[in-house]
């Protein structure tokens, strides 16, 4: 008997977890799609081909890794190749951020831009191979150059100081003349900026001394030097790539790509954890509130259960978003059109949730919590559809210790909880500025709350028909009044409606108004049910 109860408890707990998992997967569809598309950009950077658009890059990370290296000039060759890799990584990371933020402009290497016949601010054709001034630029949805977005990548020097000196060389004069933004390695940026500031300060002092001594020729020379330093400093941009990342991408491009996909997936996972905690916490809160009021569970146990399910749902949300993002990025990069189409659906997230649900079923069987028949039944139960809860949605047993009556009043409260939550979420859906991701979450919760409301009402009607036919009108009237009270937000009306059932069953309610309820809570008198 004990083992049977344990099995039943395990099944109930599993149903709550699975319900939260599948509801979370539904709510995370937009997140997985957005972050999956962002992660896909790193696969494109590695392979050099975008399966969704059919566009081929002029140079991929795989291509760069295959470039030959002269043993006598290995360091110089690797540095040059790292510069090429940095361009690819910079473009991929920029597109990643743009996709996640939902922005339309797309960063691309100028070598990969189609010739549009447009000119940059300096009169150069944008999109020509080996552009003399620009390595990267932003384009709109039609591939048109966005003025002011182009920049040059310079991964030069072995440290910030040597990088700064190379930027000040005469080879860089053409960039200064055209007022071109120059991006340097992320790990060099602060050092280069400080070096240029310090050098500008020293030259400023020398210039003032030359002017004071009346040395016009030296002052003119120092003035030009100071202007060059300041111009270089003003056009300095921090790359999204470090010098070490660029070098690693040359030596081990696949490792770099996997790391970037994992990083994006982690960011998606963090968002998924938040969504999972909200969805799982809401479902668990309502179900545990039902059990507490029914007398099936102690308050402290319910609090523990809600906390546990919220934490588990957060973890499940992280796993679903993390794995779903990685899976979506691979599916979107597939050569199969069918797989790419599936990657755009909710399938990646739902696949993860299904595996998690089946995994927990197998774990329960191995632990002896369920038998073989129960295991097979659960594994074969509709596969990827949302697992519906079988918890008996009745509340109020503690307040009215009469089995049927307590169950009925409890059902009313459960119905009210779900209805009020649904009403709040429905109002949110009507707000025009509701974010798409938040809207998906709200819709997922609304679907679950609707199911709970239908379940509560059906169970109540069954009990009413079976045991309390003579009081049918009281319950019907109370349902109508409760609905009206929730709609207009009148707490006293809701309390008065619910109290009709209590009085009809021969009991006196603990309070008749919201003010009475507040006074009892604030008083030191013990509240007895």
Secondary structure, 3 states (H helix, E strand, C coil): CHHHHHHHHHHHHHHHHHHHHHHHHHHCHHHHHHHHHHHHHHHHHHHCEECCCCEECCCCHHHHHCCCCCHHHHHHHHHHHHHHHHHHHHHHHHHHHHHHHCCCCEEEEHHHCCCCCCECCCCCECCCCCCCCCCEEEECCCCCECCCCCEEECCCCCCHHHHHHHHCCHHHHHHHHCCCEEEECCCCHHHHHHHHHHHHHHHHHHHHHHHHCCCHHHHHHHHHHHHHHHHHHHCEEECCCCHHHHHHHHHCHHHHHHHHHHHHHHHHHHHHHHHHHHHHHHHHHHHHHHHHHHCCCCHHHHHHHHHHHHHHHHHHHHHHHHHHHHHHHHHHCCCCHHHHHHHCCCHHHHHHHHHHHHHHHHHHHHCCCCCHHHHHHHHCCCCCCCCCCCCCCCCCCCCCCCHHHHHHHHHHHHHHHHHHHHHHHHHHHCCCCCCHHHHHHHHHHHHHHHHHHHHHHHHHHHHHHHHCHHHHHHHHHHHHHHHHHHHHCCHHHHHHHHHHHHHHCCCCCCCCCHHHHHHHHHCCCCCCC
